[in-house]
């Protein structure tokens, strides 16, 4: 699939269900990946670098693709990220850095079943955790919260593995311990 250079937005369901689609020239000019835009594109392999300038990743946008090559996701422009953005299939994501992103909420299943995921840096703007399973079956070694105030909501349902180290700003340690009671130790 070849998209014109002027294409910067993929609407909801744009290529959903295209199980034979194996290549698409996304480069890094796409800023919005609508809900379900690549759902069940089971032959599609996408480079993680195409997400570099993403501002929106909708619900289940990459649910069911074959893989994300490159391993490291640097998502510094996101203003919104939907539930189960990468589905619950292992895609080869090894690290995620949201430094610079401005979204305020994460929804269920953020990185569920990403069994290659080693560490995550969450944005300073995160104030609400909604739902469960964000890190279910994820062997995180560490996670860093950049916010100076602990997020509220379902923070104890994130399913961060007990062996993972949790890093927070020094001045906010007590606030995070009070909020993330499940992980306070």
C-alpha positions in Angstrom: 0.0 0.0 0.0 1.4 3.4 -1.0 -0.2 6.5 0.7 0.2 10.0 -0.7 2.7 12.3 1.2 -0.3 14.5 2.1 -1.8 11.8 4.3 -1.3 12.6 8.0 -4.4 11.0 9.5 -5.7 7.4 9.4 -9.4 7.4 10.3 -11.2 4.9 12.4 -11.0 1.4 10.8 -9.0 2.6 7.8 -7.4 -0.7 7.1 -9.1 -2.9 9.7 -9.5 -6.5 8.8 -7.0 -6.3 5.8 -5.3 -9.6 6.8 -3.3 -9.7 3.5 -1.8 -6.2 4.0 1.9 -6.8 4.7 3.5 -3.4 3.8 2.4 0.2 4.0 4.6 3.3 3.5 3.7 5.2 6.6 7.1 6.9 7.2 6.7 9.1 10.2 4.3 11.7 8.8 1.1 10.1 10.2 0.1 12.0 13.4 -3.3 10.4 14.1 -4.0 6.6 14.1 -7.7 6.3 14.6 -9.5 3.6 16.5 -9.1 0.1 14.9 -7.2 1.5 11.9 -5.0 -1.6 11.6 -7.1 -4.1 13.7 -6.6 -7.7 12.5 -4.0 -6.8 9.8 -2.3 -10.0 10.8 0.4 -9.9 8.1 1.4 -6.3 8.7 4.8 -5.5 10.1 5.3 -1.8 11.0 8.4 0.0 12.1 8.1 1.6 15.5 9.7 4.7 14.0 6.5 5.5 12.1 4.9 6.4 15.5 7.5 9.1 16.2 5.2 12.0 15.4 1.9 10.4 16.6 -0.4 12.7 18.6 -3.3 10.3 18.8 -3.3 6.5 19.0 -6.8 5.3 19.1 -8.4 2.3 20.8 -7.0 -1.0 19.4 -5.3 0.8 16.6 -2.6 -1.8 16.2 -4.5 -4.8 17.6 -3.7 -7.9 15.7 -0.8 -6.7 13.5 2.1 -9.1 13.1 4.8 -6.9 14.8 6.3 -3.6 15.5 10.0 -3.7 14.5 12.6 -1.6 16.1 11.5 -2.5 19.7 11.8 1.0 21.2 8.8 3.3 21.1 9.6 7.0 21.6 6.2 8.7 21.8 6.8 12.3 22.9 3.9 14.0 21.1 0.9 12.0 22.2 -2.1 13.9 23.5 -4.4 10.9 23.6 -4.0 7.1 23.7 -6.9 4.7 23.7 -7.7 1.4 25.4 -5.7 -1.7 24.2 -3.8 0.4 21.6 -1.5 -2.6 20.8 -4.1 -5.3 21.5 -3.0 -8.2 23.6 -0.6 -9.9 21.2 3.2 -9.6 21.7 4.6 -7.2 19.1 8.2 -7.0 20.1 8.1 -3.7 22.0 11.1 -3.5 24.4 10.8 0.0 25.8 8.5 2.9 25.8 9.3 6.6 26.5 6.4 9.0 26.8 8.5 11.9 28.0 7.1 15.1 26.4 3.6 13.5 25.7 0.7 15.4 27.3 -2.1 12.9 27.6 -3.7 12.8 31.1 -5.3 9.4 31.2 -4.5 5.8 30.3 -7.3 3.4 29.6 -7.4 -0.4 30.1 -4.8 -2.8 28.6 -2.1 -0.2 27.7 0.6 -2.8 27.1 -1.1 -6.1 28.0 0.8 -9.2 26.9 3.8 -7.2 25.6 6.2 -9.9 26.8 9.3 -8.2 25.5 8.6 -4.9 27.3 11.4 -4.1 29.8 10.7 -0.6 30.9 8.3 2.4 30.5 8.5 6.1 31.2 5.1 7.6 31.8 4.4 11.4 31.1 4.4 14.1 33.7 0.9 14.9 32.7 -0.6 11.5 33.7 -3.3 12.1 36.3 -5.8 9.2 35.9 -5.5 5.5 35.4 -8.7 3.9 34.1 -9.4 0.2 34.1 -7.1 -2.8 34.5 -4.5 -4.9 32.8 -2.1 -2.2 31.7 0.9 -4.4 32.3 -0.7 -7.8 32.6 1.8 -10.5 31.5 4.5 -7.9 31.0 7.9 -8.7 32.5 8.7 -5.0 33.4 12.0 -4.5 35.1 11.1 -0.9 35.9 8.6 1.9 35.3 9.1 5.6 35.8 6.3 8.1 36.7 7.4 11.6 35.8 4.4 13.4 37.4 5.0 15.3 40.6 1.6 14.1 41.8 0.5 10.4 41.8 -2.2 9.5 39.3 -5.7 8.6 40.7 -8.3 6.1 39.6 -7.5 2.4 39.2 -3.8 2.7 39.9 -3.7 -0.5 41.9 -5.2 -2.4 39.0 -2.3 -1.7 36.6 -0.9 -5.2 37.2 2.8 -4.1 37.5 4.7 -7.2 38.4 6.0 -7.2 42.0 9.7 -7.5 41.0 9.5 -4.2 38.9 11.2 -1.1 40.3 8.9 1.9 40.4 10.7 5.3 40.1 8.9 8.6 41.0 10.2 12.2 41.6 11.9 12.4 45.0 9.5 15.1 46.3 6.5 12.9 45.4 7.5 9.5 47.0 4.9 9.7 49.9 2.1 10.8 47.5 2.8 7.8 45.2 3.0 5.4 48.2 -0.4 6.6 49.4 -1.9 6.3 45.9 -0.2 3.1 44.7 -0.8 1.1 47.9 -0.5 -2.2 46.1 3.1 -1.3 45.1 4.1 0.9 48.1 6.9 -1.3 49.2 
